[in-house]
Amino acid sequence: MPRERPSSPTPSPPARSIPRVPSLLDQPLDTLHKKYILLGSSSSSPKNSPITHQNSSIESRDRHRKIVPYTSNRILLSSRSDSENYINASPISVGKERYIATQGPTEGTVNDFWEMVWQERSPRIIMLCKFWEEGKEKCRVYYPEFLKEVVGVGEIMEVECMGFERECGGRIEMREFLLIRKGKERRVWRFLFNVWPDQGIPLSGKDQKALLHLIKNIQISLPGSPSQQKSPRTKNSALQCWDRKDGNVYCIGLFTPAAWRGE
């Protein structure tokens, strides 16, 4: 009699890769609440309190007077004197990833912004605010808008637009800039998500899908990601340009890289 051929087991569907919750968030709610309370109590120390300005010219660099960095945790413009080195920007570290949370540049701080980008060697700008909303400026246009357009930054730097593309019906925009300073060149990528409402969250399905697409674009530019060899955005730090008052901005640039590697 012919021998029956043993049936092969039904192949299991490939496991889906689901990013883990970052370790800094994967804690009981009461633990997170205690840490939040601790942050408030530590701010009573002069070093851990929001910075106070000594003159109006420096104060004018803040877009919102109540949103300022802490005295002990802010970016200093190293080429300036102690009285002029202020920019509204705070460094943030999560594991090996380093970020800068900063306000949308104003008319008077565009040069400061690009000086910080150069000083901190920031290869990405992640922008989650609109330029205008309800008749109010939220961020000054701080870059050349047209292909091959060059704008001067102060007296020693130029920024040239090398390319741009739009995706998700214009909800996402990516631009590549070439920075030239004293004969040296660097390339910087700017990611823009332009449908995040002020003091709110993206609610429509198309906006949310575009937001997930933006996260993917940022992820593939991170060291260790499967597509990093194919992507021109392969540095290990990021700069956030933000003007949100609800704190949700951090969920995009701050938590995503840690979740990518399962930290």
N, C-alpha and C positions, 0 to 999 in steps of 0.2 A: 504493500500500500504506500502511496506517496506520503511522505512526511509533511505534516502541516508546518507551514512557515510561521514562526512566532511573530505575533503582531508587534509592531514597533510602538513604543509608548507615544502618546500624543504630546507633541512638543509644547512646552509651556511658553506662553507669550513672554517676550523680553520684559524684564523688570524696568519700570519707568524710574528715571533718575529724579528724585524729588529732593530739592535742596533742604538741608536741615535748618532749623531755626538757629540763628547765631547763639553761641553760648551765653553772651551777655543778656539775652532775652529769655533763654530757656531756664527760667527760674520760677519758683512759686510766686504768686501775686503778692503775698505778704512780704516776701523778701525784697521784691522790686519796690514795694511801697516804702519799706524802711530805708532803702538806699535813696529814694527820692526825697524823703524827709531829711536824711543826712546831708544831701546836697544843699538843701535850704539852710540848714544850721551852719554848714561850713562857709557859706557866703557872708556870714557876719564878720569874718576875718577881713582886715583891710586888703590883704593880698588876694583874697577870693571874692572880692566885691566887684561889681561893675565899675569900669573906669569912669572917672570924672574928669572933665576937660577944664583946663585953666584959662583958656581964651576962646573967643567966639569963632576965630578962624579955623581952629581944629574941630570945634563942635559942628561946624558947617559941613564937615566931611561925612557926618552920619545922615543917612536918609530918614531914619526915625530916631528921635532922641532917646526913646526908651528901649531900643534894641542896640546894645553896645556889648563889646567883648569884656571878659573879666580881666582885671589888672594883671593877674599872673598867667593868663593864657591868651596871648594875642600875638599876631604877626607883627614884627617890627621891620620897617623898611631900612635896611642896613646902610644905605647910601645917605640917609638923612641924619641930621642932628637929633639929639634926644627929644628936643621940643617939637620936632617936625616929622618924627618917624611913624606917626600914627596912621593906621588904616583899619577900617572896621572889618576885621577878619580874625578868625580863631582856628588854630590847628586842632585836628581830631585824629586820634590813632585808634585803630581796631586791629589787634594782632600786628601783622606786618604791613597792613595797609595804612596809608596816611592821607588825610583829607584836609581841606580848608573850607570852612563855612564862611561865606562872605555876602555882603549885601550887593544888590544890583548897583553898578557904578552910577554915580551922578555926573552932571556936567563937569564938576570940579574934581572928580576922582578917577576919571578914565585913565590918565597917565599913571596914577598911583596903582591902579588895578593891573595894568600891563607890567609895571615895574615889579610888582609882587609875583606875577606869573613867571617872569624871567628869573627873579631872585630865587624862588622856590622850585624852579625847574618843573613846573606843573605842565604835563603834556595833555591834559584834558580839562575842558570847562563844561560842566554839566549845569545847564540853566533850566530852571523849572518855573519861571515866571514870565508873564507877558511884558511887553515894553510899555503898553498903555492899557488901562482898565478903568472903565467908568469915568473917562475924561481926566484921569490922573496918571502921571508918569510913574511907572514901577521900576524901570531900568532904562538908562540912557543907551542908545545904540553905540557900542564901544568898539566896533570893528569895521573894516571895509566890507561893504555889502555886495559889490560887484566883482566878477571874476577878473583877476589881475589888477584890481584896484589896490593902491598902496596909500596908507595913511601914516603920518608921522606921529610918534609918541614922544613928547618932549623934544629934545634936541639930538638924542643919540640913538633912537630906536625907530624902526619902521615895521609895520605889519601889513603883509600882502595876503589877499584872498587867493588861494591856490585852487580851490574847488569847493563845490557844495552840491548837495542832493537833498531832496525832500521825499518823505515816505508817509504812508498812512493818511493820504488825502491832505498833506500839508501839515499834519499835526506834529510831525517830527522833522527836524532839519539838522543836517550835519554839515559843518564847514571845516575846511582845512586851512590853517594859516601858517605863513612863514614869517618868523620873527627874525629880524636882522639887527644886530647891535655890535658896533665896533668890529665889524668884519666877521662876526660869528653868527651862525644861523641855527635856528631850532624850529621844529614843526609842532604845532599845537592843534588839537581837534576840539571843536565846540559841538556839544550835543544840546539841542533845544527841544523841550516839550512845551508847546505854546498854548495848551488848552487847560492848564491847571488854574481854576478860579481862585481869586484872592479870598483867604479865610474860608476855604471850602475844599472839596475833593472832586476828582473827575467822576461823574455819575453815569454818563451815557456808555453804552456797550462799546461803541467805536472808540471813544476816548480811552477807556480802560484797556482795550486791545492794543491801542497805540502805545500806552504806557508800558505794557508788558513787552512790546516790541523794542521800546527804548531800552528797557532793562537788558534784553538779550544783546542789543548792540554794545552796551557797556560791558557786559560779561565777556563777550568774545574778545574784547581788547585787554583782558586781564591776564597776567602771567599764569600759566598753568591751565588755561582754558583750552578745550580741544581745537579751537579755530584760531589760536593766537598767531600761528605761522601765516595764516591767510589774511590777517587783518593788519592794516597799517597802524592800528592804535594799540601798541604793545608795551606801553610803559607801566610802571608799577605805582603810580600815584594819581590822584585825581583832584581837581579843583571844583568846588561847588559854587555856583553863582546863584544866589537865592534872595528872595524878598518876601518870603511867606511868614505869616504870623501864627500858623497852626502847628508847626513842628513836623508836619508830614514829609517835608522835603528830605529829611534824613533817611527815610525808609528806602529811598532809591539808591543813593550813592553810598550810604554808610553801611547798611546792613547787607546789601546784595553781594558784595565781594566776599564777605565772611561766609555767607550761606553757600556760595558757589563751591567752596572747598570743604564744606561740612564742618567748619569750625564752630 
